[in-house]
Amino acid sequence: MSGAEFGGRTGRQGKLSQWLRGRRPKEAPGDGGREALLVAAAGAGLPLAPAAHPGSGYGCSCDRVGCPTPARHPVSFAWQTQSTTDRAQVERWARHQPQANFITATGMTHDVLDVPLEAGQEALERLRTHGVDVGPVAESDDGRMLFFTLTRGTPEDEDEWWPCELDCHPETMDEHPGLRWHCRGSYVLVPPARLPGDAGRAVRWVTGQGPEHPLPDPLTLLEALTDACARHTAGDATDTNAAWPLSH
């Protein structure tokens, strides 16, 4: 393969030489410190695995025609066993797959409460007002907000939980309108992640709510989130600053 085909001696070949010498290549301009953010997420105990990334337009980097979740799914069917918090492995993936998004497997060390963006913003403001330690929170340009919490684990009564790949069970919709509880057997994109469509669509950490914050008990957030989701679903325009009890 010629130097031109490979990208030129001052381009990719230079980065390859750096890698072969065991030196860390500089992150590309404009990547927002992607590797550092991924390492921080793994360091916070979120197990990561590589995921697809946006293709052309609204497409996906995978080979599946009409991919139903473009740029939002793992690249390996073994993602649950592949997911890791090992810094060295995450760094290798990030460097060797510079376009890849990453997912974090839930139900191992953490769960994720996934709500409509407007409901999540309302709940986050209210939780902060009441002095609740919210923990890491991400927002997605596809209209969702993700609250990272400690995992529920595996309760003795298996009927008390469900693995959530897309949404909650129909019979729980009235109780948790608009809420998706990602636990065992599920995953979410972890920031920073790029979404298909217009340039700049992404999943990012909410300012001041990055992975450096301890994971809270999900039950300390659940009441606020379900209340906000119910209001969002019903289009309730009443005063959101009214007295509101919190269970701690």
C-alpha positions in Angstrom: 0.0 0.0 0.0 1.4 3.4 -1.0 1.9 6.3 1.3 -0.8 8.2 -0.6 -3.3 5.3 -0.1 -2.5 5.1 3.6 -3.0 8.8 4.2 0.5 10.2 3.8 3.5 10.2 6.1 2.3 13.4 7.9 -1.2 12.0 8.4 -2.3 8.6 9.6 1.1 7.1 9.2 2.5 9.6 11.7 -0.2 8.6 14.2 0.5 4.9 13.6 4.2 5.5 14.3 3.2 7.2 17.6 1.1 4.2 18.5 3.8 1.7 17.7 6.2 3.6 19.9 3.6 3.4 22.7 3.0 7.2 22.7 -0.5 8.6 23.0 -1.6 10.5 19.9 -3.1 13.9 20.4 -6.8 13.9 20.2 -8.2 15.5 17.0 -9.2 19.1 17.1 -12.9 19.6 17.7 -13.5 16.1 19.3 -14.5 17.7 22.6 -12.0 15.6 24.6 -13.8 12.4 23.6 -11.2 10.0 25.0 -11.0 11.9 28.3 -14.7 11.9 28.7 -15.0 8.2 28.0 -12.2 7.4 30.4 -13.9 9.5 33.1 -17.1 7.5 32.5 -15.3 4.2 32.9 -13.5 5.5 35.9 -16.9 6.4 37.5 -17.9 2.7 37.2 -19.9 2.8 33.9 -19.0 -0.3 31.9 -18.4 0.7 28.2 -18.4 -1.1 24.9 -18.1 0.3 21.3 -21.2 1.2 19.4 -22.1 2.2 15.9 -21.8 5.8 14.7 -23.8 7.9 12.2 -23.5 7.0 8.5 -24.5 9.3 5.7 -27.7 11.3 6.4 -29.8 9.5 8.9 -28.0 6.2 8.3 -25.8 4.0 10.5 -22.3 2.7 10.2 -23.5 -0.9 10.5 -24.2 -3.0 7.4 -27.9 -3.6 8.3 -30.3 -2.2 5.7 -32.9 0.1 7.4 -31.2 -0.1 10.8 -34.0 0.7 13.3 -31.6 2.4 15.8 -28.9 4.0 13.7 -25.8 4.9 15.7 -27.5 3.9 19.0 -26.6 0.2 19.2 -23.4 -1.9 20.2 -21.3 -3.2 17.4 -20.9 -6.6 19.0 -23.6 -9.1 20.0 -21.3 -9.9 23.0 -21.6 -6.3 24.3 -22.8 -7.5 27.8 -19.6 -9.5 28.4 -17.4 -7.1 26.4 -18.5 -4.1 28.5 -15.7 -3.0 30.8 -14.4 -0.2 33.1 -10.8 -1.0 32.3 -9.1 2.3 31.4 -6.5 0.7 29.1 -9.1 -1.1 27.1 -11.4 1.9 26.8 -8.4 4.0 25.6 -7.5 1.4 23.0 -11.1 1.3 21.7 -11.3 5.1 21.6 -8.0 5.5 19.7 -8.5 2.7 17.2 -12.2 3.4 16.6 -12.1 7.3 16.4 -15.6 7.5 14.9 -17.3 5.0 17.3 -20.0 5.9 19.8 -20.0 4.0 23.1 -22.8 2.3 25.0 -22.8 1.6 28.7 -24.4 -1.6 29.9 -27.0 -1.1 32.6 -27.9 -3.4 35.5 -24.3 -4.3 36.3 -23.2 -1.3 38.4 -25.8 1.3 37.5 -29.3 1.8 36.0 -30.5 4.7 33.9 -33.9 6.5 34.3 -34.7 7.7 30.7 -37.4 10.4 30.4 -38.6 13.0 27.8 -36.3 16.0 27.7 -38.8 18.6 28.9 -39.9 16.4 31.8 -36.3 15.7 32.7 -35.4 19.4 32.7 -38.4 20.2 35.0 -37.5 17.4 37.4 -33.8 18.3 37.4 -34.6 21.9 38.3 -36.9 20.8 41.1 -34.6 18.2 42.5 -31.7 20.7 42.6 -34.1 23.2 44.3 -34.8 20.7 47.0 -31.1 19.9 47.5 -31.2 16.4 46.2 -27.9 14.9 45.0 -29.0 14.0 41.4 -25.8 12.4 40.2 -24.7 12.2 36.5 -27.3 13.4 34.0 -27.1 13.4 30.2 -29.3 15.0 27.6 -29.8 13.8 24.0 -30.8 15.8 20.9 -33.3 13.2 20.1 -35.4 14.5 23.0 -34.5 12.4 26.0 -32.7 13.0 29.3 -30.8 10.2 31.1 -30.4 10.0 34.9 -27.7 7.6 35.9 -28.3 5.9 39.3 -27.2 2.9 41.3 -28.5 -0.3 40.1 -31.5 -2.1 41.5 -29.6 -5.3 41.2 -31.7 -8.4 41.1 -34.5 -8.3 43.6 -35.7 -11.5 45.3 -39.0 -11.1 43.6 -38.2 -11.2 39.9 -41.5 -9.6 39.1 -40.3 -6.4 40.7 -38.0 -5.5 37.7 -37.9 -5.8 34.0 -35.1 -5.5 31.4 -35.9 -2.3 29.4 -34.6 -2.3 25.9 -37.0 0.2 24.4 -39.7 1.2 26.9 -41.5 0.1 30.1 -44.1 -2.6 30.0 -47.6 -1.6 28.8 -49.1 -2.4 32.2 -46.8 0.1 33.9 -47.4 3.0 31.5 -50.0 4.6 33.8 -47.6 4.4 36.7 -44.5 5.6 34.8 -45.8 7.6 31.8 -42.9 8.3 29.4 -40.3 6.7 31.7 -37.9 4.0 30.6 -36.0 2.3 33.4 -32.9 0.7 31.9 -31.6 -2.1 34.1 -30.4 -5.6 33.6 -30.2 -6.5 29.9 -30.3 -3.0 28.6 -27.9 -0.2 27.6 -27.8 3.5 26.7 -25.4 5.7 24.7 -22.8 7.3 27.0 -21.6 10.8 26.3 -20.0 12.0 24.1 -22.0 10.3 21.3 -23.0 11.6 17.9 -26.5 11.1 16.5 -27.6 10.8 12.9 -29.0 13.8 11.0 -27.9 17.4 11.2 -24.4 18.2 12.2 -23.9 18.6 16.0 -26.7 16.3 17.1 -25.3 14.5 20.1 -25.6 13.0 23.6 -23.8 15.1 26.1 -23.4 15.5 29.9 -25.6 18.2 31.4 -23.4 21.0 32.6 -22.5 20.4 36.2 -23.9 16.8 36.2 -21.0 14.8 34.8 -19.8 11.3 35.7 -17.7 12.8 38.6 -20.9 12.9 40.7 -21.7 9.8 42.8 -24.6 7.6 41.6 -27.7 8.2 43.6 -30.3 5.7 44.7 -32.9 5.6 41.9 -35.8 5.8 44.4 -34.7 9.3 45.4 -35.3 10.5 41.9 -38.3 8.3 40.9 -41.1 10.4 42.4 -39.8 13.6 40.8 -39.4 12.0 37.4 -42.7 10.2 37.3 -44.5 13.4 38.4 -42.8 15.4 35.7 -43.5 12.7 33.1 -47.2 12.7 34.0 -47.3 16.5 33.7 -45.5 16.3 30.4 -47.8 13.6 29.0 -50.9 15.4 30.1 -49.6 18.8 28.9 -50.2 20.1 32.4 -49.4 23.8 32.6 -50.0 24.3 36.3 -47.4 25.9 38.6 -44.3 23.6 38.7 -43.0 25.3 41.8 -45.9 24.3 44.0 -45.2 22.3 47.2 -43.9 18.9 46.3 -43.0 16.2 48.7 -39.8 14.2 48.2 -39.1 10.7 49.5 -35.4 10.4 50.6 
